[in-house]
Amino acid sequence: MTASHQRLYRIAEIERITGIPRRRIHFYIQSGLLNKPLKTGKTMAYYDESHIEQLQLIKRAREQGESLFSVKDRVKDIQPRNDRKISDYYLADETEDVRVAESRKKPRGRNSVKTRERILRTGCEMFRECGYKETKLNDITRKLDIGKGTFYFYFSDKKELFLECVPRIFEEMFSSGWDDIRKLYDPLERLEMRFQLVLKELKGFCAILQLAKEAMADTDPKLKELGKKTYLSIRGPVEADIKKAISRGAINTVNVEMTASFMIAAVENMYYMQEINGELSQEEMKVHLFNLLAYGLVGIGERIPLPEKK
């Protein structure tokens, strides 16, 4: 379908069609995950079919436990024409009620967007440093020097802020190295590069796992589901590499889920080992871990040599 035969949609229609609230749609746009809408004024914007496709892809991926950064490339493949303009599209007729309703909407403005972004950024920092339970709403508002009323204008409670922060924390920490991993054919090399990437952000990685555990232990179903999805988004890529390694005969047949979980737990414990056994370098710990995984406690084979002490 060419652009001239496509219609444009208002944000309310996009919400209805996709089932995704506008607050989350705006977050995807601000994060660079979703195409920017066609602006016709400071407070007026239109969305096209590409936005619907992108949002439906994101929604399916999130329901399957994928993180936002893991679907970023697939989302960006859905693009409108580079030279698109309003005259290229079909604008559906509007009723007077719709026009009046739009005219009465309170514009959010640039400062409003900045305030919301500040809340998200501060929330991410505090959740990473203190965990979910120990991060208090009073601490967030005090650090931002805003009232609770301002906070509640953007988020209904701490849980809603947390739900938006966790995917962002994950993406900010690990999105940069994933392109290099995708280029590797050998699944064992992919696993090794994943370890290297995580070791660079080991403290943050442990913070993400702790947030996932706290969420899974909560009584709120939404937080439980978030914790589960967050953990599976970490374990999923590791499982995929293990499955490929088994199918190519690179490793023995093992329980994929259990092995991936063991590897994640082992990496997490590297952080505590480093705190206790400070003389062990990350490279040494990585080699020890790979030798253990490859050869077990009694396996026979040519082990990876430890790095020489400088």
Phi, psi and omega in degrees: 000129180280162182300325184293344179256004178267152176257163177257154183233147171276166183300325180297322179290321178297319177301313183294317184290316186267338184077016180253127181294151185299329180300320179287324177299316179297323178297317179297322179293313181297330181278355181079011181276328184247143176305144174290142179287170176277116183270134175241005180178178182298325183240017182235127180215151181236149181242151180241190184298330181296325178294319179297315179299315181298314182294322178293322177296315179299317182297315179297317181297317180296322179295333180268005175090009179281150175277164183297317184293334182289340180252003187302315181296318180294324178294317183290343175292339179270096186234144171280179175297145180293330185259024183298148174210164187304321184294345179282346189247163177266121178264120179293149178298141179251146174276161179299325180298320180295317180296319180293318180298317180296321183292337182267354180292138179282118180295141181281320176078166184294320180296325179296317179296319180296320180296316179298320180294321178297319179297315179298315182296317179292319177301315179300315181299316185285324177295322179292320185281321190248346186086171184289310186294322184277351176274114182261147179300321178300322180294321180295310183293325179294317180295325180275347183060048176231161177276164179295330178299321178295317179300314184290346174291331183257326183224139183289330179193183181296326182297318180296320176298316180300318181299327179274333185284319187301310177301324180292317178302313181299314183294317181298327184279322194236359185291333189295327186262357186291329179298320179294322180296319182298334183283344183277136179272319183289120182296329178289323175294323178297317179298318180297319179292326176299317178299316181299319180295316181292321181298330178292334181236043189298316180298316179295322178299316178295325178296319178297314179298319179295319177298319179297318180295317179298318181295318180294333180274352182285157179277344180285124181302323180294319179290321176302314181295321177298315180300317180296314181295322179296314180296316181294330178291335175280316185284329186306308180299324178294317177301317182299318179292321179296317179300317179295320180296321178294314183296334180264004178074016181283333177222165177290161176291126182224168171288112189296312183298316182294319181294317179297319179295320178297317181297318179296316179297321180295317179295318178302318182288343175301325181299315181288326176298320181295325178291323183274313181252075186298342182284346179277123178279164178297324180295318178297316180296322179296316180296315178303316182295316181293323176296318179296316181291321185282323188239354179066199181274334183232013183289160180245136178166178180271103184286154177289127181289146177288150178294146181288142177289136179271000000 
